[in-house]
């Protein structure tokens, strides 16, 4: 929950850390956002025309405003020698440099770890790639690509119908693992005085996500079935279509919960039926049990079921759409959403809310200090801090090196 006006916010843990971010899309920006939310000064280096995600349509429309809060923006043309020189100067002023471009891209501009670390041995350089170094490293990777080749789409879809997960899971988690590596490198730098290169990758992230299914096979000798066709470890763990076509997820994952569930709904015949005595019994008898429950629960409305499950501390969930979460009472009460100003598009300048990271530090959520920046909003400020006067900045702008 946000601090009251009389409370003084605690200093954020990464206050004073400078991060220069050469990233685009979701993975690299997520890493930068983790560090920015924790207090770092994060400088997003964008091309003159801006990060492409500023103007994506459809499912990409939320990328830029979601993953670029608490950052400053400077627009630089790295293709121009003067622009690349400014970018190197900016990178050398940083504690951490982030990037997520194709292999060898940064080296073309003298912005790779080898070049920068010669001049700043304390630099931590964090690369976000499709694959860690190896046979696949030069492939072009996307979240959907690695979900397909890494078993996640197979596990998510119905048999014979691989389906990507409903959000950018590998991009987001890959960026978070990049941030975890950054924090570890910062601690080690505090001990040794030296920086290092950190790498995070989409494919390896995806393999980590399906690792439990790999070990399921190793232990049982049986391939994991896709989630819609899996043998659930719990008997009552399903979406039920109820009165007026509404849907609700209901579960009872222990014998105690099953007994309570039967008592709440008056299912004494099921409670005393020896076929359903234990959870494992109920799992084996799902083909007989679930149709009975579907028929009986179908007489209730979703609201009635929610009230009964809530009152008896049984696990359940309404089936929500993402846009409905703007009005979620828990998120509103706990400060889980924070105001931001949209930087681009037809609604630029309007205020909306964005989800914060799902943890507190010293009892406080990590909030929004800076809305997602307009393109080049901090160019002059950052160049002035590097020692360039107004005339020098204007000359760079006239040459098209910065915007």
Secondary structure by P-SEA (a helix, b strand, c coil): ccccccccccccccccbbbbbbccccaaaaaaaaaaaaccbbbbbbccccccccccccccccccccccccbbbbbbccccaaaaaaaaaaaaaccbbbbbccccccccccccaaaaaaacccbbbbbbccccccccccccccaaaaaaaaaaaaaaccccbbbccccaaaaaaaaaaaaaaaaaaaaaaaaccbbbbbbbbaaaaaaaaaaaaaaaaaacccccccccccccccccccccccccbbbbbbbbccaaaaaaaaaaacccccccccccccaaaaaaaccccaaaaaaaaccccaaaaaaaaaaabbbbbcccccccccccaaaaaaccbbbbbbccccccccccccccccccccccccccccccccccccaaaaaaaacccaaaaaaaaaacccc
